[in-house]
Amino acid sequence: MRVFDVFINKYAPEEEKAGRLTFIKGDLLNAADVEAAAKGCLAIFHVASPSPLSKNPKLFFDVNVNGTKNVLQVARALGTKLDTAPAHSLCLSRHQSLCVHEQRLRGQFPSR
């Protein structure tokens, strides 16, 4: 299993040495990074999202919308199965105005 992230945690070498995980550092906003990490994978499970409390709405939007778009396009190009769960607990709270609802995204991503 591969873990693709902009940050690699301190446990990465231990997990890699044990053969449990492979860590790949890259940026979800860079389609070439996403493609390099996804090549040879049977499936992609996308859960990346910065914290909504980071007070950086541009980063929040870019990762959740543009990063997800990169993942969708790479998965399609490679013929890789994809499961996405980019939303997080804030969307289950009273702050619905911060969430992008599925209906607003329809038609923005090409279908197969």
C-alpha positions as MATLAB code, in Angstrom:
seq = 'MRVFDVFINKYAPEEEKAGRLTFIKGDLLNAADVEAAAKGCLAIFHVASPSPLSKNPKLFFDVNVNGTKNVLQVARALGTKLDTAPAHSLCLSRHQSLCVHEQRLRGQFPSR';
ca = [
       0.000    0.000    0.000;
       1.217    3.488   -0.867;
       0.675    6.680    1.078;
       0.898    9.843   -1.025;
       1.104   13.091    0.917;
       2.716   16.493    0.915;
       4.086   15.649    4.389;
       5.692   12.381    5.426;
       5.362   11.599    9.122;
       8.105   10.427   11.446;
       6.844    6.809   11.388;
       7.314    6.407    7.640;
      10.765    4.744    7.767;
       9.567    2.242   10.382;
       6.491    1.306    8.329;
       8.494    1.034    5.101;
      11.174   -1.101    6.744;
       8.474   -3.460    8.003;
       7.082   -3.681    4.458;
       3.652   -2.417    5.459;
       3.552    0.877    3.551;
       5.417    2.855    0.924;
       5.429    6.614    1.408;
       5.564    8.933   -1.589;
       5.941   12.649   -1.030;
       4.129   14.802   -3.556;
       1.538   17.488   -4.118;
      -2.068   16.603   -4.919;
      -2.274   19.838   -6.902;
       0.442   18.580   -9.258;
      -1.123   16.054  -11.656;
       2.308   14.626  -12.556;
       2.972   13.855   -8.863;
      -0.417   12.165   -8.568;
       0.167   10.112  -11.722;
       3.651    9.030  -10.625;
       2.291    7.861   -7.266;
      -0.713    6.078   -8.809;
       1.081    4.172  -11.582;
       0.834    0.453  -10.988;
      -1.860    0.731   -8.316;
      -5.017   -1.356   -8.504;
      -7.066    1.274   -6.702;
      -6.879    4.787   -5.277;
      -8.568    5.706   -2.002;
      -8.604    9.502   -1.874;
      -9.165   11.101    1.540;
      -6.864   14.128    1.362;
      -8.106   17.405    2.759;
      -6.481   20.174    4.732;
      -8.098   21.132    8.005;
     -10.928   23.619    7.562;
      -9.550   25.326   10.639;
      -6.302   26.167    8.828;
      -7.780   29.566    7.943;
      -6.537   29.203    4.386;
      -9.671   29.017    2.231;
      -7.695   29.006   -1.030;
      -5.697   25.929    0.019;
      -8.874   24.290    1.318;
     -10.626   24.841   -2.033;
      -7.598   23.926   -4.143;
      -6.991   20.592   -2.417;
     -10.645   19.607   -2.121;
     -11.691   20.624   -5.623;
      -8.627   20.885   -7.858;
      -6.718   18.094   -6.091;
      -9.726   15.803   -6.336;
     -10.057   16.713  -10.014;
      -6.423   15.639  -10.540;
      -7.096   12.332   -8.794;
     -10.210   11.717  -10.902;
      -8.402   12.495  -14.155;
      -5.364   10.357  -13.274;
      -7.549    7.440  -12.196;
      -9.428    7.610  -15.481;
      -6.236    7.886  -17.562;
      -4.653    4.898  -15.804;
      -7.853    2.845  -15.649;
      -7.514    2.652  -11.871;
     -10.449    2.028   -9.534;
     -11.206    5.022   -7.339;
     -12.939    5.639   -4.030;
     -13.119    9.210   -2.754;
     -13.986   10.595    0.638;
     -12.578   14.130    0.594;
     -15.212   15.639    2.874;
     -14.595   15.822    6.587;
     -16.468   16.328    9.829;
     -17.047   20.038    9.277;
     -19.559   19.134    6.559;
     -21.575   17.254    9.139;
     -21.808   20.303   11.367;
     -23.840   23.472   11.172;
     -21.314   25.059    8.786;
     -23.011   23.898    5.583;
     -22.003   27.111    3.820;
     -18.380   25.886    3.777;
     -19.251   22.674    1.950;
     -19.447   22.202   -1.800;
     -22.574   20.199   -2.473;
     -22.493   17.477   -5.107;
     -25.171   19.111   -7.252;
     -22.908   22.142   -7.795;
     -20.126   19.915   -9.167;
     -22.193   18.017  -11.709;
     -20.900   18.493  -15.225;
     -17.517   19.857  -14.115;
     -15.768   16.499  -14.536;
     -15.906   14.606  -17.815;
     -17.700   11.274  -17.658;
     -16.292    8.042  -19.040;
];
